[in-house]
Amino acid sequence: MQHNIKEAVITAWDAAWDRGEVDAFDAILHPGFTRESTRSGRTSNAIGLKEEILATREAFPDLVTTIDQIVVDEETGDGAIFWHSEGTFTHDLQGVPATGSRVRTRGSNQLEIRDGRIIAERVTWDQSELLADLGVPSLKSAFEADPVDVVVDDLSGVPGLDALKGFNRQFVTGVTVVTTIGEDGKPRGLAANSYASVSLEPPLVLVCVQKTTSTYASLFKSTHLGINIMSNEQRGTVGVFASKGDDKFATVEWHAGPSGSPLIDGSAASIEAEIKERFQAKTHTVFIAKVTHAEIAEAAPMIYKAGRFYDGAELIEL
């Protein structure tokens, strides 16, 4: 990479990343340009790079990027860029609600030069790395681009994901309502059966929440959450929290846990937990939380299987 190319890279980088003038990259990118992320394995072209820059700048309007060093291989003419960026997470990114927190991230780009322009780039950083630096790591396998066919070996012959849905319907679970307090001080909640205990030492639990639910943003920004196991007397309560009502707590009796999380009266059991980790899984976020408070009642739990609810008090021991 000659000196004038170095200067061109610095100029284009500053214009695109710090001011959003993404077309400045047209002066340094080869028409056949490709970009590969070593973290996610994703590949893109110049258009994809520009879209990523604009999306990142929208989420971090005050983003400032500094090139720390440009290294050149005198024999091949190829090079590498080492850089760091700082900015404030002001707007949502990849379905992750903005937290207002400030982040410092860094990375390196390995460049292949042809005819004085960058034709290929391998980067250690992408938006997933940025979110990881914010404390929101991604489950890499959830973002794999290639679809995987589910192999079915049964008498039904049901193909692919329909078979997986059928498998899930055969799994018997309890029914929970996950709750939190929104930024406006109002209680929020949703019905969920994707709850599991992770460990007793330390006391960790997990729950998976779909990003499109109205409770998601409030839950993501909270420090604590409540998990209420529904009793066999709370079928109506489940219906309320499975709906899209504006005020689901209008007809529900509840009390606050020690850290303020709504704990629903009449539940078979309730816990309050401090959110420790948030893992991105494309359409859902996996919340890992440490239990700090628990309440156990005498009521029998509600049971869920194949789209139907059952009385947990009527179970027959095998």
C-alpha positions, 0 to 999 in steps of 0.5 A, a space after each residue: 500500500 503506497 503512502 497516497 493510498 494510506 492517506 486515502 484510506 484515512 480520509 475515507 474512513 473518517 468521512 464514512 465512520 465519523 460523519 456518515 458520508 459512506 460514499 467516500 469509500 467509493 474512492 478506495 474500494 475495488 468494484 469486486 470488494 468483499 468483506 468477511 467478519 472473522 467473528 460471525 463468518 458473515 460476508 458482504 460487499 460495499 453496499 453491505 458495508 455502507 448499510 452497516 456503517 449507517 445503522 451503527 451511526 444511527 445507534 451511536 450518533 456521537 461515534 468517533 473512530 480513531 485509526 491507531 496504526 496502519 501496517 504495510 507489507 512491503 512485498 505484497 502491498 497489502 496491509 492492516 488497520 488497527 483502530 478503536 471507537 467510542 460512542 453512546 448507545 442512543 438508539 436501538 441496534 439489531 433489535 437491542 433496546 438502547 441503554 444510553 451507556 457509553 462503549 469503547 470498542 476496537 478491532 483490526 482490518 486485514 486488507 488485500 489491495 489490487 490496482 491501488 484499491 481494497 478488493 478484500 477485507 477481513 475484519 475482527 469486528 462487526 455489530 455483534 462485537 459492538 453489542 458484546 462490548 456493551 455486555 450483550 453477546 450473541 449466540 453465534 449459531 443462532 445467526 448462521 445464514 445457512 438453513 438446516 433441514 431437520 431430519 425426521 425419522 417417524 411414521 408421520 413424515 412431517 417435514 422440517 420445522 413442523 416436526 420440531 414444533 411437534 417435538 416441542 408440543 410434546 414437552 410438558 412445562 409449567 406456565 410463568 409470567 415474567 414481570 418487570 418495572 418499566 422506565 415510566 414506573 409502570 409494571 410490565 409482564 408477559 406469559 412464558 413457558 421458556 423458563 429453566 433453572 440453570 444452577 443452585 450454586 449459584 442460584 441462576 435461572 433463565 428465561 427466553 423472551 421474544 424481541 417483538 413483545 411489548 414487555 421486551 424493551 422494559 425487561 431488557 433495560 431493567 436490572 431485575 425481573 420477576 418470574 411467577 409460576 402460575 397456579 391452577 387457579 390462574 387461568 384467567 391471569 395467563 390469558 391477560 398476560 398472553 394478550 397485547 393489552 395496554 395495562 395487563 396489571 389493571 385487574 391483577 393483584 400483585 406486590 413488589 419484591 425487595 427490588 421492585 419487581 411485580 410478584 403476582 398474588 395467588 401464584 404457586 411460587 414467585 422469585 425475584 432475580 437480578 439480571 446478569 447476562 443477556 444473550 442475543 438469539 436472533 428473534 429472542 433474548 436469553 436472560 440469565 438472572 441470579 435469584 435474590 428472593 423467593 416465595 412459595 405457596 401451597 397452591 398447585 401449579 398449572 401445566 401446559 402441553 400441546 397448546 392446552 392447560 392442565 391442573 397440576 394437582 391432578 397428576 398421577 404418580 408413575 
